[in-house]
Amino acid sequence: MNTNELGWIGRYGSKLLALLKEHDSDKYTSLLFEGTLKDYLLAQDEYISGRIWDLTMELAKKNSVNEDLKRRDQLRWVQEVNSFRNMAEKMVFAEYFE
């Protein structure tokens, strides 16, 4: 089964699907036959997205990247937030996917 057959499962759900197929075929098969694979992937995608968002905002707050900076220097604010999101994604991937 591929992501097209499941419909939209999100970026992280797609990544998890590939990992399940490659490294945990028992769990993948079990979820598939129970009919809960898509729900599982959607729930995990939502959890991971939320975790990345929370970490991004935590890093922004810690580094004083706030609405004041956004008003004063929008380009710098975007660069900083993107940088924090990339850091947060790496942190979550390390704890979740490796």
Secondary structure, DSSP 8 states (H G I E B T S, - for coil): --HHHH---HHHHHHHHHHHHHH-HHHHHHHHHHT-HHHHHHHHHHHHHHHHHHHHHHHHHHTT-SHHHHHH-HHHHHHHHHHHHHHHHHHHHHHHT-
